């Protein structure tokens, strides 16, 4: 048999900590993308428009 399927085990103390740390990293990345997006919109609005 090529793959061995192990039964599901509940998370212990160490595995949950890693999961929680990843959530904070993802939240920080989303916050940075929001700020960069808002700054980009401000720059686009402030840029001079070419004549019609």
C-alpha positions as CSV (number, residue, x, y, z in Angstrom):
1,X,0.0,0.0,0.0
2,X,1.5,3.3,-1.1
3,X,-0.3,5.7,1.3
4,X,-1.1,5.0,4.9
5,X,-4.2,6.8,6.2
6,X,-3.9,7.5,9.9
7,X,-7.0,8.0,12.1
8,X,-7.9,11.6,13.0
9,X,-6.4,12.7,16.3
10,X,-7.5,15.7,18.3
11,X,-5.0,18.6,18.3
12,X,-2.6,18.7,21.2
13,X,-1.0,21.7,22.8
14,X,1.8,22.3,20.2
15,X,-0.2,22.0,17.0
16,X,-2.8,24.5,18.1
17,X,-0.2,27.2,18.8
18,X,1.2,26.9,15.3
19,X,-2.3,27.4,13.9
20,X,-3.0,30.5,16.0
21,X,0.3,32.0,15.0
22,X,-0.5,31.5,11.3
23,X,-3.8,33.3,11.8
24,X,-2.0,36.4,13.1
25,X,0.4,36.4,10.2
26,X,-2.5,36.1,7.7
27,X,-4.4,39.0,9.5
28,X,-1.3,41.2,9.3
29,X,-0.9,40.5,5.6
30,X,-4.5,41.3,4.9
31,X,-4.2,44.6,6.8
32,X,-1.1,45.6,4.8
33,X,-2.9,44.8,1.5
34,X,-5.8,47.0,2.6
35,X,-3.6,49.9,3.4
36,X,-1.6,49.6,0.2
37,X,-4.9,49.4,-1.8
38,X,-6.2,52.6,-0.1
39,X,-2.9,54.4,-0.8
40,X,-3.1,53.3,-4.5
41,X,-6.6,54.7,-4.9
42,X,-5.5,58.0,-3.4
43,X,-2.6,58.2,-5.8
44,X,-4.8,57.3,-8.8
45,X,-7.3,60.0,-7.9
46,X,-4.6,62.7,-7.4
47,X,-2.8,61.9,-10.7
48,X,-3.5,64.5,-13.4
49,X,-5.9,63.3,-16.1
50,X,-4.8,63.6,-19.7
51,X,-6.9,66.0,-21.8
52,X,-10.0,64.4,-23.4
